[in-house]
Amino acid sequence: MTTGRFGKYGGQFVPEIVMPVLTELQAAYEKYKDDEDFKAEVRGYLERYAGRPTMLYYAKRLTEHYGGAKIFLKREDLLHTGAHKITNALGQAVLAKRMGKKRVIAETGAGQHGVATATAAALFGMECHVFMGTTDIERQKLNVFRMKLLGAQVIPVSSGTGTLKDATSEAIRYWAAHIEDTHYIIGSAVGPHPYPTIVRDFQSCIGNEIRAQAKKETGGRIDYLLACVGGGSNSIGTFYEFRDDKAVKKIGIEAGGRGEAEGDNAKTLSGTGKPGVLHGAYSYVLQDGDGQIVEAYSLSAGLDYPGVGPEHSYFKDAGIVEYVSVTDTEALDAFRRLSEIEGIIPALESAHALAYLEKLMPKTKKDEVVVLCLSGRGDKDVQMVAKALGEEL
Ligand SMILES: *Cc1c(COP(=O)(O)O)cnc(C)c1O
């Protein structure tokens, strides 16, 4: 049995009523995770439905632009539904099916995880409810309509700031009341054990594929691995395979938002976050002097979460990964830069990782290799970006 602890982080800080279903989920996951038939089924959907493995693309023009290390992009943006989240949603949906659940629920911020879950539910003929904050519903109208087209019910959550944190709390409440026939598909490497482990395991194919693809592209050499960090799933998926590889410098990029003030950013690990409990796990959390959760802010709806997956908290304390941040403005610049230089419109979340190249690349040498996880594509953000740039559509 896995313990669900990453150093002192993780655990199960949940109401008593949720414990039986976590225990059931843990037992099911332990049973299936090394089961060849289960793994083959998940792999089958990933390869023939979602589009794995994703390409490791040599960004030649971006490399020339900086004149330093070679830059490779791990193209998670090319997956079905446009981001890395489908990998976890399909994996958990197959698990839910094996557990005999008829309904899946999910929380969503940017809407990407909601779309991924609604997609998996449609594929397996399962009922699907997606909890979404009202602020996010406003910011991500296209994704809301996509979920409806996919047959999901989108449930607006107006408590708090109407963002991801509030949607997550509401999804947990609903789950506790419908535990017999419902599986809760958490969309990031957060929440009570066993979720951070399950999500990491499903997403770690990102790093496994990078390892195999880099053998061909660079003879295996990787000096820097970059990924943006919201809850921490695309980043943990990228870093996990390389966790013991000291020669590979791993950098997680958080949202610096519009400034340093409380409530103006989502710098859980790179800013003022302190260990505390949020959504069932002990991890770094943005909180005020009284331990109240501080609302996170980012222009990007997928990064404005005041917590982070517990394994990242451990990685930070152990010095395994370095956590930094870039601002909204820097991310917007990077969004335009990649679009113009490579013809790839990145998700605003991924644009945060891209923005960090401005700081990193001048320090790199030509024979070095940077691999950046391009977690998603930017179609969903075009409206938001137009507004931020003051353009009328
Ligand atoms: C949701 C999302 C993120 C942030 O979530 P993580 O769990 O930190 O990966 C990053 N990029 C994209 C494209 C997303 O949709």
Boltz pocket constraint, residues with backbone or C-beta under 6 A from the ligand:
constraints:
  - pocket:
      binder: B
      contacts: [[A, 82], [A, 83], [A, 84], [A, 85], [A, 110], [A, 112], [A, 113], [A, 187], [A, 188], [A, 189], [A, 228], [A, 229], [A, 230], [A, 231], [A, 232], [A, 233], [A, 234], [A, 235], [A, 302], [A, 303], [A, 347], [A, 349], [A, 350], [A, 375], [A, 376], [A, 377]]
      max_distance: 6.0
